[in-house]
Amino acid sequence: MVNKNVLRKLSNLELEGYLKEGNRFVPEAVQTAFEILEERGRVFSEMKKTAVQQLIQHKKEEEEAKHAEEVEVWKDHITEDPDAIRLYSRMTIFVSSILFSTIPGAILLAFNLIKLKKYFPAFLTVVFGFLFLIFQKYVLVSHFNFGTTSRYSPEIGVIAAGALGLLVISVLVTPQKLPYRAKSYVFPVILCAVTVVMMYFYFPEWFSFYPLATVINIFRQ
């Protein structure tokens, strides 16, 4: 967001710097600087006006290309190519982490990284999955009062942070735009089923903030 009042405080010479080729200012700032100079009585030739508009258009195209590139990096590049490597999809990892904690999500991502021969990042991913569960319990128990009524759900925010953390690890460590075939859901389902057993029988207090654990507790009563 460009603040026009801020640019109005600049001198004409400083504003002219916004119109030069190769500057690092956003297209909106270039347009605003051009308009302020015109308001101050600066007369531009038609050639100069055309050059400024071309500069603005070029900057807009660069921004669009950069945004499209960022979107591509975060997308899942699932393919039907039978020769492509088989990995668990980012969506499978994300959903597993949201519903069943970062542990199954971290294990699935670690298997992906092992498949890609990234062994140390795989180890760190599993460590992150277990440590985040401990961190989550500490943060929620120590800093939030669940006895009060509130329209906000801090536990959902913290749970989402863990899932997003795994997503970031996947984006940073996995080769960009890697085409792959999605692996079967059989192992993720088994892994999540084991987590449900842990929720129900062994460590209910560690998973108590997950929505699924709330449903399980209803059946426990």
N, C-alpha and C positions, 0 to 999 in steps of 0.2 A: 504494500500500500504506500503510495507516494504522497507525502505531505506537501501540498503546494505552498503553504505558508513558510515552510522551511526553505524551499528553493527561492522564494521571493527575497530572502535575506542575502542571497548571493549576488555578487557583482556581475555585470554583463560578461566580463572576461571569464569568470568562473562558469557561468551558464553556457558560454560558447564551447567550453570543454566537453559539455554533454553532447554536442553535435558533431564531434570529431569521430572519424572512423577509428575503430579499435578500442573505444572506451568501454568500461566495464559496467556502465549504468544500465538499469532495466529499461525496456522500451517505454514504459509509462513515464519514467523520469525524463527521458529524452523528449517525449512529446510535451511534457509540462514545461521544460526549460525553453523549448521552442515557442510555446504560447506566451510565456512571460516576456521573452525578448520582443515578441511582436507587440505585446501590450505596452512595452516601454518605448515603442516607436521604431524599433529596428526593422528595416525594410530588407526583405530577402528576395533575391532574384528567383524566377521560376525554376531555374536550374538548381539553385540551392534548396528550394522547397522540395523539389523532386528527390534530391540526394538525401535530405533528412527523412522523408517518408520511406525511401528505400532502406535507409539505415534502421528505422523503426521496424519495418516489416521483416528485415533480416534478423533482428534481435528476437522478434516474436517467433519466427521459425526455429531459431536456435533453442528457445525456451521449450517449444513444443517437442522438438526432437529430444531434448534432454529429459523431459517428463516421460516421453514414450520409452526411452531407454531405461529409466528407473522402473517403470511399470514392467518392462520385460524381465528385468533382474529379479523382481519379486514374484513373477508368474511361475506356475508349474508348467514345465515344458513336457507334458505327457504325450507320447507318440504311440502309434500302432506298429512301428518298425520292429519286426521280430528280432533284429540284430542289436537293438538298443539295450542298454543295461537295465536291470530290473531293480527298482527301489520302492520304498514305501513313500506314498505321496505326502506332500506338505500338509494337505488337508487332513489326511488320516492322522498325522502326528499332532496337528493342532487340535483336532476334535478330541483325540485321546487325552491330551493334556488338560483340556478344559473340563471334561467330564470325569476323568479318572486320576488326575494329578499329573505332575511333570515326570513322574517315574516311568510309566509306560511310554510316554511321548519321548523321553530321553533315550530309552532303550531302543525304540524303533529308529530314531535318528542315528544312534550309535551304530546300529546294524548297517544303515546306509553308508556311513562314513567308513566302516570297516570294508564294505564292498568296494569303496573307492580308494582303499588302501591308505586312509587317513587315520592311522591308529591312535596317535596321541590326542587329536581332537575328539575322537570317539570316546576315549577314556575321560576327558574333561567334560564331555557332554553328559555322561552318566553321573559324574560327580556333581555337576550342576543340578541334575534332576533331583538327586537326594538332598543336596544342601538347600535347594529352594524350598522343598517341603518343610524342612526345619525352620528356615527363615520365615516362611509364610505363617507357620503356627506361632512363632515368637512375635511377629509384627501384629497379627490379628488379636492375640490374647493380651499383649502388653499395651497396645495403643488404641484399642477400640472397645467401647462399652456396648455389648450386644443386649444389654438389658433395657436399653432405651429404644423408643420407636423413632425410626428415621426413614425417609424415602430413599436414602442412599444405601448402597450395598457394598461396603468396603471389601468384603471377602471376594466378591465377584471381580473387583478391580485387581486385587492381588493375584487371584487365580489367572486372570487374563494376562497379567504381566509375566507370569511364568511361561505360559503358552507362547506369548510373543517373544520371550527370550530364546526359546528353542527355535522359533521361526527365524530370528535374526542369526543364530548360529548356523542354521541350515543355509541361509543366503550367503553368509560370509565364507563358509568353508567349502560348500559344494561348488564345483566349477560353474561359472555363469552360463545360463541358457543351455544347460546340459539336457539333451533330449533323453527321456527314459520311459520305460514301460512301468505302469503301476503294478506293484506286487499284490498278491492275493491278500484278502482281508482275514484269512484264517488265523494266522499268527497274531495279528493285532487283537482279534476278538478273544483268543485264548488268553493273551496277556492282560487284557482289560478284565476278563472274567476272574483271573487270579487276583487282580487288584480289588475287585468287588468282594471276594472272599476275605481279603485282608481288612477291607472296610467293615465287614460284618462281624468277623470273628476275632480278629487279633488286634488291630490298631484303630478302633473306631474314633478315638480322640484325635488322631493325626489327620484323619480325613473328614472330620466333622463339619468343615466349612464348605465342602463341595455339595452342590445341589443333589447329586445322586445319593450322597450319604444321608441327607435329610429324608429322602424317600425310603432308604433302607431302614432308618431308625423308626419309621412309622410301622414297618412290618415287625420290628423287634419288640414293639410294645404290645 
